[in-house]
Amino acid sequence: MEKSTKLGWPFDPKTLSASSKIILMEDDQTALQSSSTIMTPSSSNPQILKPSSLAESLTLRSLCTWDREAVESLCNESFPIQYPDCWYDEVVSGGLQSTGLFDQGNLAAMIVSETKCLYDCNLEDQGILADSNAQVMYILSIAVSKKFRRLGLATRLLSHLFSALVEQPPYPRAVFLHVLSTNSAALSFYKMHGFEFHASLQNYYRIGENYADGCTYVKYTNGVQAPVTFTDVCRTLGSTICMPLKALCKMLSF
Protein backbone atom coordinates (compact mmCIF):
# COMPACT_ATOMS: atom_id res chain seq x y z
CA MET A 1 0.00 0.00 0.00
CA GLU A 2 1.32 3.43 -0.82
CA LYS A 3 1.76 6.21 1.71
CA SER A 4 -1.47 7.83 2.85
CA THR A 5 -0.61 11.16 1.22
CA LYS A 6 -0.85 9.53 -2.19
CA LEU A 7 -4.31 8.04 -1.73
CA GLY A 8 -5.85 10.42 0.74
CA TRP A 9 -6.06 7.85 3.52
CA PRO A 10 -5.76 9.36 7.03
CA PHE A 11 -3.42 6.74 8.42
CA ASP A 12 0.20 5.65 8.21
CA PRO A 13 0.59 2.31 6.44
CA LYS A 14 3.46 1.50 8.81
CA THR A 15 0.78 0.89 11.44
CA LEU A 16 -0.90 -1.76 9.29
CA SER A 17 -0.06 -5.43 9.18
CA ALA A 18 1.88 -6.99 6.34
CA SER A 19 -1.23 -8.40 4.75
CA SER A 20 -2.81 -4.97 4.35
CA LYS A 21 -0.17 -3.95 1.84
CA ILE A 22 -0.26 -6.88 -0.54
CA ILE A 23 -1.84 -10.25 0.04
CA LEU A 24 -2.13 -13.28 -2.17
CA MET A 25 -4.89 -15.50 -0.88
CA GLU A 26 -4.34 -18.56 -3.08
CA ASP A 27 -1.68 -20.71 -4.72
CA ASP A 28 -2.74 -20.72 -8.35
CA GLN A 29 0.18 -22.83 -9.45
CA THR A 30 -1.09 -25.69 -7.30
CA ALA A 31 -4.59 -25.14 -8.60
CA LEU A 32 -3.60 -25.20 -12.23
CA GLN A 33 -1.72 -28.45 -11.73
CA SER A 34 -4.69 -30.10 -10.04
CA SER A 35 -6.81 -32.47 -12.08
CA SER A 36 -9.61 -32.83 -9.53
CA THR A 37 -13.12 -31.57 -10.17
CA ILE A 38 -15.13 -29.31 -7.87
CA MET A 39 -18.61 -27.93 -7.42
CA THR A 40 -19.45 -24.26 -7.67
CA PRO A 41 -19.52 -23.21 -3.99
CA SER A 42 -22.67 -21.07 -4.11
CA SER A 43 -24.72 -22.99 -6.60
CA SER A 44 -28.12 -24.38 -5.60
CA ASN A 45 -27.80 -26.68 -8.61
CA PRO A 46 -24.09 -27.51 -8.45
CA GLN A 47 -22.13 -28.35 -11.57
CA ILE A 48 -18.94 -30.37 -11.61
CA LEU A 49 -16.17 -28.16 -12.98
CA LYS A 50 -12.40 -28.25 -13.20
CA PRO A 51 -10.70 -25.40 -11.25
CA SER A 52 -9.75 -23.50 -14.40
CA SER A 53 -13.30 -23.83 -15.75
CA LEU A 54 -14.77 -22.46 -12.55
CA ALA A 55 -12.51 -19.43 -12.65
CA GLU A 56 -13.73 -18.65 -16.16
CA SER A 57 -17.38 -19.24 -15.25
CA LEU A 58 -17.53 -16.49 -12.64
CA THR A 59 -18.78 -13.02 -13.58
CA LEU A 60 -16.08 -10.35 -13.79
CA ARG A 61 -16.98 -6.67 -13.41
CA SER A 62 -15.86 -3.44 -11.79
CA LEU A 63 -16.74 -2.99 -8.14
CA CYS A 64 -19.56 -0.53 -7.52
CA THR A 65 -20.95 1.34 -4.55
CA TRP A 66 -23.52 -1.37 -3.84
CA ASP A 67 -20.66 -3.86 -3.43
CA ARG A 68 -19.25 -2.02 -0.43
CA GLU A 69 -20.65 -4.43 2.16
CA ALA A 70 -19.35 -7.45 0.24
CA VAL A 71 -15.93 -5.84 -0.20
CA GLU A 72 -15.72 -5.08 3.50
CA SER A 73 -16.75 -8.64 4.34
CA LEU A 74 -14.11 -10.10 2.00
CA CYS A 75 -11.42 -7.85 3.46
CA ASN A 76 -12.39 -8.78 7.02
CA GLU A 77 -12.19 -12.43 6.06
CA SER A 78 -8.89 -12.07 4.21
CA PHE A 79 -6.94 -9.45 6.16
CA PRO A 80 -6.13 -9.37 9.89
CA ILE A 81 -6.69 -5.61 10.14
CA GLN A 82 -9.64 -3.25 9.98
CA TYR A 83 -9.53 -0.87 7.05
CA PRO A 84 -10.87 2.66 7.57
CA ASP A 85 -14.10 3.59 5.84
CA CYS A 86 -12.31 5.84 3.37
CA TRP A 87 -10.41 2.85 1.95
CA TYR A 88 -13.64 1.03 1.11
CA ASP A 89 -15.07 4.25 -0.32
CA GLU A 90 -12.13 4.54 -2.72
CA VAL A 91 -12.34 0.89 -3.73
CA VAL A 92 -16.02 0.99 -4.71
CA SER A 93 -16.36 4.59 -5.91
CA GLY A 94 -13.84 4.53 -8.75
CA GLY A 95 -11.02 6.18 -6.82
CA LEU A 96 -9.01 3.03 -7.44
CA GLN A 97 -9.07 0.45 -10.23
CA SER A 98 -11.07 -2.30 -8.56
CA THR A 99 -12.40 -5.46 -10.18
CA GLY A 100 -14.28 -8.40 -8.67
CA LEU A 101 -15.20 -11.94 -9.60
CA PHE A 102 -18.74 -12.93 -8.63
CA ASP A 103 -20.41 -16.31 -8.20
CA GLN A 104 -24.15 -15.76 -8.60
CA GLY A 105 -23.84 -12.28 -7.14
CA ASN A 106 -21.50 -13.27 -4.33
CA LEU A 107 -18.08 -11.59 -4.35
CA ALA A 108 -15.47 -14.36 -4.64
CA ALA A 109 -12.30 -12.37 -5.33
CA MET A 110 -11.05 -8.89 -6.08
CA ILE A 111 -7.99 -7.00 -7.25
CA VAL A 112 -7.24 -3.34 -6.52
CA SER A 113 -4.68 -1.27 -8.42
CA GLU A 114 -3.76 2.31 -9.27
CA THR A 115 -2.10 3.91 -12.30
CA LYS A 116 0.01 7.01 -11.75
CA CYS A 117 3.21 8.80 -12.73
CA LEU A 118 6.36 7.37 -11.23
CA TYR A 119 7.20 10.66 -9.51
CA ASP A 120 3.97 10.31 -7.49
CA CYS A 121 5.11 6.98 -6.06
CA ASN A 122 6.93 6.55 -2.80
CA LEU A 123 10.63 7.27 -2.85
CA GLU A 124 11.58 3.60 -2.44
CA ASP A 125 9.68 2.77 -5.65
CA GLN A 126 10.98 5.52 -7.92
CA GLY A 127 14.01 3.50 -8.98
CA ILE A 128 12.01 0.95 -10.96
CA LEU A 129 12.36 3.18 -14.07
CA ALA A 130 14.73 5.93 -15.12
CA ASP A 131 11.97 8.19 -16.45
CA SER A 132 10.17 9.81 -13.53
CA ASN A 133 7.34 10.90 -15.84
CA ALA A 134 6.55 7.34 -16.89
CA GLN A 135 3.14 5.88 -16.12
CA VAL A 136 3.26 2.85 -13.83
CA MET A 137 0.68 0.60 -12.19
CA TYR A 138 0.76 -0.36 -8.53
CA ILE A 139 -1.16 -3.43 -7.33
CA LEU A 140 -2.44 -2.64 -3.86
CA SER A 141 -4.14 -5.90 -3.04
CA ILE A 142 -5.50 -9.23 -4.23
CA ALA A 143 -8.06 -11.05 -2.07
CA VAL A 144 -9.81 -14.37 -2.66
CA SER A 145 -12.57 -15.76 -0.47
CA LYS A 146 -11.54 -18.88 1.45
CA LYS A 147 -13.93 -21.23 -0.34
CA PHE A 148 -12.69 -20.05 -3.74
CA ARG A 149 -8.96 -20.36 -3.16
CA ARG A 150 -6.65 -22.54 -5.28
CA LEU A 151 -9.06 -22.31 -8.21
CA GLY A 152 -7.20 -19.88 -10.47
CA LEU A 153 -9.17 -16.75 -9.55
CA ALA A 154 -6.08 -14.64 -8.84
CA THR A 155 -4.65 -15.64 -12.21
CA ARG A 156 -7.82 -14.59 -13.99
CA LEU A 157 -7.89 -11.25 -12.18
CA LEU A 158 -4.25 -10.59 -13.01
CA SER A 159 -4.79 -11.53 -16.67
CA HIS A 160 -7.77 -9.17 -16.86
CA LEU A 161 -5.73 -6.39 -15.27
CA PHE A 162 -3.14 -6.66 -18.03
CA SER A 163 -5.56 -6.95 -20.95
CA ALA A 164 -7.97 -4.24 -19.76
CA LEU A 165 -5.57 -1.70 -18.24
CA VAL A 166 -1.87 -2.41 -18.77
CA GLU A 167 -2.19 -2.98 -22.53
CA GLN A 168 -4.40 0.10 -22.97
CA PRO A 169 -3.69 3.87 -22.79
CA PRO A 170 -1.79 5.34 -21.01
CA TYR A 171 0.22 2.11 -21.47
CA PRO A 172 1.96 1.87 -18.09
CA ARG A 173 5.59 0.89 -18.51
CA ALA A 174 5.79 -1.21 -15.37
CA VAL A 175 3.51 -3.01 -12.92
CA PHE A 176 4.84 -3.34 -9.40
CA LEU A 177 3.81 -4.47 -5.95
CA HIS A 178 5.12 -5.03 -2.44
CA VAL A 179 5.11 -8.40 -0.75
CA LEU A 180 6.32 -9.83 2.54
CA SER A 181 9.72 -11.38 1.90
CA THR A 182 8.70 -14.59 3.69
CA ASN A 183 5.45 -15.05 1.76
CA SER A 184 6.71 -17.90 -0.41
CA ALA A 185 3.31 -18.62 -2.00
CA ALA A 186 2.95 -15.04 -3.20
CA LEU A 187 6.55 -14.90 -4.42
CA SER A 188 6.05 -18.08 -6.44
CA PHE A 189 2.80 -16.76 -7.89
CA TYR A 190 4.28 -13.49 -9.09
CA LYS A 191 7.44 -15.10 -10.44
CA MET A 192 5.25 -17.54 -12.36
CA HIS A 193 3.51 -14.55 -13.95
CA GLY A 194 6.70 -12.79 -15.04
CA PHE A 195 7.38 -10.45 -12.11
CA GLU A 196 11.01 -10.07 -11.10
CA PHE A 197 12.69 -9.03 -7.87
CA HIS A 198 13.63 -5.36 -7.74
CA ALA A 199 14.56 -4.38 -4.18
CA SER A 200 14.50 -5.41 -0.54
CA LEU A 201 12.60 -3.19 1.90
CA GLN A 202 14.02 -3.55 5.39
CA ASN A 203 11.46 -3.36 8.23
CA TYR A 204 8.80 -2.36 5.71
CA TYR A 205 5.91 -4.12 7.42
CA ARG A 206 4.70 -3.86 10.97
CA ILE A 207 3.15 -7.08 12.24
CA GLY A 208 1.88 -6.64 15.76
CA GLU A 209 4.79 -5.22 17.73
CA ASN A 210 7.42 -6.46 15.27
CA TYR A 211 8.73 -5.30 11.92
CA ALA A 212 9.33 -7.57 8.94
CA ASP A 213 11.15 -7.13 5.66
CA GLY A 214 9.33 -6.72 2.39
CA CYS A 215 10.41 -6.66 -1.21
CA THR A 216 9.37 -5.02 -4.45
CA TYR A 217 8.54 -7.08 -7.51
CA VAL A 218 8.19 -5.53 -10.96
CA LYS A 219 6.97 -6.63 -14.36
CA TYR A 220 8.10 -4.35 -17.18
CA THR A 221 5.45 -3.89 -19.85
CA ASN A 222 4.72 -2.41 -23.26
CA GLY A 223 8.21 -3.02 -24.63
CA VAL A 224 10.11 -1.55 -21.68
CA GLN A 225 13.22 -3.22 -20.31
CA ALA A 226 14.54 -3.03 -16.76
CA PRO A 227 16.90 -0.05 -16.32
CA VAL A 228 20.63 -0.74 -16.08
CA THR A 229 21.78 -0.17 -12.51
CA PHE A 230 25.21 0.57 -11.05
CA THR A 231 25.23 -2.98 -9.68
CA ASP A 232 24.65 -4.34 -13.18
CA VAL A 233 27.56 -2.29 -14.52
CA CYS A 234 29.86 -3.51 -11.74
CA ARG A 235 28.81 -7.09 -12.32
CA THR A 236 29.48 -6.82 -16.06
CA LEU A 237 32.87 -5.19 -15.52
CA GLY A 238 33.78 -7.79 -12.96
CA SER A 239 32.92 -10.61 -15.34
CA THR A 240 34.84 -8.95 -18.17
CA ILE A 241 37.96 -8.57 -16.04
CA CYS A 242 37.80 -11.84 -14.16
CA MET A 243 37.15 -14.17 -17.10
CA PRO A 244 40.52 -13.56 -18.82
CA LEU A 245 42.33 -13.74 -15.46
CA LYS A 246 40.71 -17.08 -14.68
CA ALA A 247 41.70 -18.40 -18.10
CA LEU A 248 45.28 -17.18 -17.61
CA CYS A 249 45.53 -18.77 -14.18
CA LYS A 250 44.20 -22.03 -15.58
CA MET A 251 46.84 -21.98 -18.34
CA LEU A 252 49.64 -21.24 -15.86
CA SER A 253 48.57 -24.06 -13.60
CA PHE A 254 49.51 -26.67 -16.22
NORHUPE-V637476 format. One record per residue. N is the residue number from 1. RES is the residue in one small letter. PHI is phi in whole degrees, -180 to 180 (* if undefined). NEAR is the number of other C-alpha atoms within 10 Angstrom. D_CENTER is the distance of its C-alpha to the mean C-alpha in Angstrom with 2 decimals. Layout:
BEGIN
n={N;N}
res={RES;RES}
phi={PHI;PHI}
near={NEAR;NEAR}
d_center={D_CENTER;D_CENTER}
END
This chain:
BEGIN
n={1;2;3;4;5;6;7;8;9;10;11;12;13;14;15;16;17;18;19;20;21;22;23;24;25;26;27;28;29;30;31;32;33;34;35;36;37;38;39;40;41;42;43;44;45;46;47;48;49;50;51;52;53;54;55;56;57;58;59;60;61;62;63;64;65;66;67;68;69;70;71;72;73;74;75;76;77;78;79;80;81;82;83;84;85;86;87;88;89;90;91;92;93;94;95;96;97;98;99;100;101;102;103;104;105;106;107;108;109;110;111;112;113;114;115;116;117;118;119;120;121;122;123;124;125;126;127;128;129;130;131;132;133;134;135;136;137;138;139;140;141;142;143;144;145;146;147;148;149;150;151;152;153;154;155;156;157;158;159;160;161;162;163;164;165;166;167;168;169;170;171;172;173;174;175;176;177;178;179;180;181;182;183;184;185;186;187;188;189;190;191;192;193;194;195;196;197;198;199;200;201;202;203;204;205;206;207;208;209;210;211;212;213;214;215;216;217;218;219;220;221;222;223;224;225;226;227;228;229;230;231;232;233;234;235;236;237;238;239;240;241;242;243;244;245;246;247;248;249;250;251;252;253;254}
res={m;e;k;s;t;k;l;g;w;p;f;d;p;k;t;l;s;a;s;s;k;i;i;l;m;e;d;d;q;t;a;l;q;s;s;s;t;i;m;t;p;s;s;s;n;p;q;i;l;k;p;s;s;l;a;e;s;l;t;l;r;s;l;c;t;w;d;r;e;a;v;e;s;l;c;n;e;s;f;p;i;q;y;p;d;c;w;y;d;e;v;v;s;g;g;l;q;s;t;g;l;f;d;q;g;n;l;a;a;m;i;v;s;e;t;k;c;l;y;d;c;n;l;e;d;q;g;i;l;a;d;s;n;a;q;v;m;y;i;l;s;i;a;v;s;k;k;f;r;r;l;g;l;a;t;r;l;l;s;h;l;f;s;a;l;v;e;q;p;p;y;p;r;a;v;f;l;h;v;l;s;t;n;s;a;a;l;s;f;y;k;m;h;g;f;e;f;h;a;s;l;q;n;y;y;r;i;g;e;n;y;a;d;g;c;t;y;v;k;y;t;n;g;v;q;a;p;v;t;f;t;d;v;c;r;t;l;g;s;t;i;c;m;p;l;k;a;l;c;k;m;l;s;f}
phi={*;-76;-63;-63;-68;-82;-111;81;-89;-85;-152;-92;-61;-64;-85;-91;-76;-59;-69;-76;-89;-157;-131;-112;-99;-154;-109;-66;-62;-64;-65;-68;-85;-78;-109;-75;-107;-139;-102;-65;-61;-105;-81;-77;-125;-61;-115;-85;-135;-72;-52;-66;-69;-64;-58;-78;-81;-75;-82;-110;-158;-68;-75;-123;-60;-75;-91;-57;-63;-68;-64;-63;-64;-64;-66;-65;-73;-92;-115;-85;-135;-103;-76;-72;-58;-65;-67;-63;-60;-68;-64;-98;-101;96;-68;-129;-84;-125;-131;-125;-109;-122;-109;51;88;-95;-68;-101;-162;-152;-133;-126;-144;-150;-107;-158;-75;-60;-69;-88;-81;-63;-56;-68;-103;-75;-88;-72;-141;-80;-89;-70;-90;-68;-82;-134;-118;-113;-88;-79;-164;-130;-133;-130;-60;-54;-76;-113;-77;64;-120;89;-68;-64;-64;-65;-63;-67;-63;-65;-57;-72;-72;-90;-125;-67;-92;-125;-53;-86;52;-56;-91;-159;-118;-137;-159;-115;-147;-64;-65;-97;-84;-64;-65;-67;-61;-64;-62;-71;-62;-61;-100;91;-80;-127;-63;-117;-158;-92;-123;-69;53;-78;-111;-109;-119;65;-98;-113;-111;-133;-78;-122;-151;-104;-119;-132;-123;-81;-132;55;83;-88;-106;-61;-66;-79;-101;-61;-63;-62;-63;-63;-64;-66;-63;-62;-66;-64;-79;-75;-58;-63;-65;-64;-63;-65;-65;-66;-67;-71;-76;-82}
near={23;20;15;13;12;12;15;11;16;12;13;12;18;17;14;19;22;27;22;21;23;21;20;22;23;24;20;25;17;13;18;15;10;14;10;10;14;15;14;22;14;13;10;8;7;11;13;12;15;18;26;21;14;21;25;14;14;21;15;19;12;16;24;16;14;10;19;18;12;15;23;18;13;19;23;13;14;19;18;14;15;12;15;12;11;12;16;19;15;18;24;22;17;13;14;19;21;23;22;25;26;17;19;14;12;14;21;26;27;26;24;21;22;17;19;16;15;25;16;16;18;14;9;11;20;15;17;24;20;13;14;15;12;16;20;26;25;22;21;22;22;27;25;27;18;14;11;20;20;22;26;23;31;26;21;18;20;17;14;15;20;14;10;11;18;21;14;11;9;13;16;24;23;25;22;21;22;26;28;22;18;12;14;11;15;20;19;14;19;20;14;12;13;11;20;17;14;16;16;17;17;12;13;21;25;17;16;10;7;9;15;16;16;21;18;20;21;23;22;20;17;12;7;12;12;16;13;10;12;9;9;11;11;11;12;12;11;11;12;11;11;12;10;11;12;11;11;11;10;10;9;8;7;5}
d_center={10.36;12.77;16.46;18.48;20.64;18.02;17.33;20.72;19.85;22.90;21.39;20.15;16.64;18.39;20.18;17.20;16.11;13.18;11.62;11.91;9.44;6.31;7.54;7.54;11.01;12.28;13.18;13.35;15.22;17.91;18.10;18.64;21.30;23.07;26.22;27.06;27.53;26.53;27.69;25.80;25.34;26.75;29.36;33.01;33.99;31.49;30.87;30.10;26.97;24.95;21.27;20.19;22.93;21.88;18.35;20.16;22.80;20.80;21.05;18.14;18.69;17.63;17.91;21.32;23.39;24.99;21.72;21.49;23.15;20.99;17.75;19.33;20.47;17.12;15.64;18.83;18.55;14.99;14.95;17.94;18.45;20.06;18.40;21.05;22.38;21.27;17.54;18.41;20.70;18.11;15.78;18.80;20.93;19.01;18.12;14.43;13.10;12.92;13.51;14.86;16.42;19.94;22.55;25.90;24.69;22.73;19.05;17.32;13.59;11.56;8.49;8.91;8.52;11.29;13.26;15.70;17.91;16.94;19.90;18.52;15.57;16.28;18.65;16.54;14.13;17.07;17.84;15.14;17.82;21.55;22.02;21.28;21.96;19.27;16.86;13.15;10.07;7.71;4.74;6.61;6.20;6.60;10.21;12.81;16.47;18.22;20.65;18.17;16.05;16.37;17.36;14.73;13.39;9.64;10.80;12.90;10.52;8.30;11.81;13.10;10.64;11.91;15.46;15.92;14.36;13.41;16.74;18.71;20.31;19.57;17.79;15.03;15.54;12.14;8.43;6.84;4.84;6.95;7.61;11.15;13.15;14.91;12.21;13.43;12.10;8.39;9.61;11.67;9.29;7.21;10.73;12.18;10.31;11.51;9.15;11.65;12.36;13.46;14.76;15.56;15.63;18.71;19.12;15.97;15.63;18.64;19.18;22.58;24.99;23.13;20.57;18.02;16.39;12.79;11.46;9.65;8.17;9.12;10.12;13.42;14.59;17.92;20.10;18.88;19.21;17.96;20.59;23.35;23.41;26.51;25.44;25.29;28.76;30.16;28.92;30.52;33.70;33.91;33.71;36.27;38.66;38.29;38.66;42.25;43.19;42.07;44.07;47.07;46.98;46.84;49.87;51.79;51.24;53.40}
END
